[in-house]
Amino acid sequence: MTELTSKVCIVGDFAVGKTSVVERFVNNQFSENYLSTVGVKIDTKEIEHSDLGVSHKLVLWDVAGSEHFGHREFAYLRGASGYIYVADGTRPLTLDAALAIQSQIIEKFGPAPSVILINKRDLVGDWQVRDERIDALSANDSPVFRTSAKTGDDVERALLLLGELIIACDLRSD
């Protein structure tokens, strides 16, 4: 089995659930306590893609929330194989921020495998990102998922797909 290690950066605005997404994916847990990430928090998760013959270690860099990146944030992103852009479905401006960050990253580092998570799907009564906007985003190069770090809805599916996209990109570059 081929072993692959990939750096994946999780980015988005403040309080969209980036840390909760990582915690759900890595430890299958959720906490109601909000703790703002300062700088970067790093976790890892091993994924077996037996159908691809790859053992894939994702090194997840949870970057502090921001709607615009500066030199420090870009330093954290250097060497990333993929990105997770997270927005809060109850706050449409956070989707604008995630897409602006995506544009900044592509301009600075070029395109890379990525997924867009519109998080907090469990708060359906407060949801404000319209389906039409999400459908329009789906035409983008990054797959879009409506997720809930609280319930786990589509978190693992999104990150497993990102892993497969990174592997495919890595195999193409060999």
C-alpha positions, 0 to 999 in steps of 0.5 A, a space after each residue: 500500500 502506498 503511503 501519502 501525507 498531505 497538508 490540508 488547510 481549513 480556512 474561513 471567517 470567524 466562528 463558522 465552525 472550522 475547529 468543530 469540523 476538524 474535531 468531528 472528522 478527527 475524533 467524531 466529537 462536538 463541543 458546544 463550547 466556543 474557543 477561538 483559534 489563535 494562529 493555527 491548530 494542527 491535527 492528523 487523521 489517517 484514511 485508508 483508501 483501499 480501493 486506491 491502494 493508498 494509506 493517506 495521512 491528512 495533516 489538518 491545519 486549522 487556521 484562525 478565522 479571518 475574512 482576509 489573509 495577510 502575510 502570517 496566514 499565507 505563511 501557514 498555507 505554504 505547502 498545502 496539498 488541499 483546502 477546506 473552505 468553511 462558511 456558516 449557512 446562517 451568515 451569508 457574508 461568511 460565504 463571501 469571505 470564504 470565496 474571497 479567501 479562496 481567490 486570494 489563495 489561488 492567486 498566491 499559490 495556484 489551484 489545488 484540490 478543495 471543498 467548500 463546506 457550508 456549515 451549521 446545517 443543523 440550524 435549518 430554521 436560521 439558514 440564510 444561504 439560499 439554495 440557488 447560490 449553493 447550486 451556482 457554487 456547485 458549478 465551481 471547481 470545488 465540490 460544495 457540501 451542506 454540513 453540520 459539525 454538530 450532527 456530523 452531516 456530510 463532514 466525513 463524506 466531504 473530507 474523504 472526497 477531498 482526500 481522493 481529489 488530493 490523491 488523484 492530483 498527486 498521481 497526475 503529477 508523478 
